[in-house]
Amino acid sequence: MIAVWRKRDRAFSLIELVVVVVILGIIGAIAIPRMSRGAAGAADSALVADLAVLRNAIALYETEHQGSYPALATFSAQLTQYSDIDGNTSATKTGAYIYGPYLRVVPKLKVGSNKGSNAVTGTAGGTEGWLYNETTGAISANLPNTETDASGTPYADY
């Protein structure tokens, strides 16, 4: 006796296709909002990292210059060039200019309305990226308190 096998067409039913589409929709609804917040979170992390670099450079400058912080007027030069004990700067290292440089460049602000600026100011407001206090060495983002991260923390408070 010869067994006759009936050939079955193999295909997905309409219900199986609908179930797959619904599952993909649920995964998309969960994943897409999480991925779209990634860019904002990256900019916030970059701000934290840039502030850490700036604060470390200022602290090292202060340590090597007998408790003096970089002057506001020459902030960029004092952190990116060689300096002597009095804070005078030179592009080249010599016997007198033995300290620094502490940064290659002052980083640009990566968030907010002043995004892209690496200028430093001593007064809040304006278009400069960083707000610096030359008497205390404190530095922060030069942004109004209305500009906040996703959790509502003002960038100026970082």
C-alpha positions in Angstrom: 0.0 0.0 0.0 1.4 3.3 -1.0 0.8 6.2 1.3 -0.4 9.3 -0.4 0.5 12.4 1.4 -1.5 15.4 0.8 0.5 18.5 0.1 -0.6 21.3 2.4 -0.1 24.9 1.5 1.9 26.5 4.2 1.1 30.2 4.9 0.2 32.5 7.7 -3.4 33.0 8.6 -4.8 36.5 8.8 -5.1 36.2 12.6 -1.4 35.4 12.9 -0.4 38.4 10.9 -2.6 40.7 13.0 -1.0 39.4 16.2 2.5 40.1 14.8 1.5 43.6 13.8 0.0 44.3 17.2 3.2 43.1 19.0 5.4 45.2 16.7 3.1 48.2 17.5 3.5 47.7 21.2 7.3 47.4 21.0 7.4 50.6 18.8 5.2 52.5 21.3 7.6 51.7 24.1 10.9 52.0 22.2 10.5 55.2 20.1 9.8 57.6 23.0 12.8 56.2 24.9 15.1 56.7 21.9 13.9 60.2 21.2 14.9 61.3 24.7 18.4 60.0 24.1 19.7 63.2 22.3 18.5 65.5 25.1 20.0 63.2 27.7 23.3 63.2 25.8 23.5 67.0 25.8 22.8 67.1 29.5 25.6 64.6 30.1 27.9 66.6 27.9 27.2 69.7 30.0 28.0 67.8 33.2 31.3 66.6 31.7 32.3 70.0 30.4 31.6 71.6 33.8 33.7 68.9 35.5 36.6 69.6 33.0 36.3 73.4 33.5 36.1 73.1 37.3 39.1 70.8 37.5 41.1 73.2 35.3 40.2 76.1 37.5 41.0 74.2 40.7 44.4 73.1 39.3 45.2 76.7 38.2 44.3 77.9 41.7 46.5 75.3 43.3 49.5 76.2 41.2 49.0 80.0 41.4 49.0 80.3 45.2 45.2 80.5 45.6 44.5 82.9 42.8 41.8 82.1 40.3 42.0 82.9 36.6 41.0 86.5 35.9 37.7 86.9 33.9 39.4 89.2 31.3 42.1 86.6 30.5 40.2 83.5 31.5 40.7 81.6 28.2 44.3 82.5 27.8 45.2 81.6 31.4 43.7 78.2 31.0 44.8 77.4 27.4 48.4 78.8 27.5 51.4 78.6 29.7 51.5 80.9 32.6 53.9 82.2 35.2 53.2 82.4 39.0 51.5 85.8 38.5 49.1 84.6 35.8 50.9 86.2 32.8 50.5 84.0 29.8 52.7 82.8 26.9 52.1 80.6 23.9 55.4 78.8 24.5 56.9 77.2 27.6 59.9 79.0 29.0 61.8 79.1 32.3 59.3 81.7 33.6 56.1 80.2 32.1 56.0 76.8 33.6 52.4 76.3 34.5 49.6 75.0 32.3 48.0 74.7 29.9 45.0 73.3 31.7 42.7 73.0 28.7 43.2 72.8 24.9 40.2 75.0 24.4 37.3 76.3 26.5 34.4 73.9 25.5 31.3 75.2 23.8 28.0 75.1 25.7 26.0 72.2 24.4 22.5 73.1 25.6 20.1 76.0 25.8 19.7 79.3 24.1 23.5 80.0 24.3 24.4 76.7 22.7 27.6 76.8 20.7 29.2 79.7 22.6 32.5 79.2 24.5 32.7 82.8 25.7 32.9 83.5 29.4 31.1 86.3 31.3 30.9 87.5 34.9 27.3 88.7 34.6 24.3 86.5 34.1 22.4 87.0 30.8 23.7 87.8 27.4 24.9 85.3 24.8 28.0 84.0 26.4 28.1 80.3 27.2 29.6 80.3 30.6 29.1 82.3 33.8 32.3 82.7 35.9 33.0 84.2 39.3 36.6 85.1 39.4 36.6 85.6 43.2 35.3 82.1 44.0 36.3 80.2 40.9 32.7 79.0 40.4 31.6 78.4 36.9 28.2 77.4 35.5 26.1 77.5 32.3 25.0 81.0 31.5 21.3 80.2 31.1 18.2 81.5 32.7 16.4 79.3 35.3 13.6 78.8 32.9 15.8 76.5 30.7 15.7 73.1 32.4 16.6 69.5 31.7 14.0 66.7 31.4 13.7 66.4 35.1 13.0 70.1 35.6 16.5 71.0 37.0 17.7 74.4 35.7 20.9 74.1 33.6 22.3 77.0 35.6 22.2 74.8 38.7 24.4 72.1 37.3 
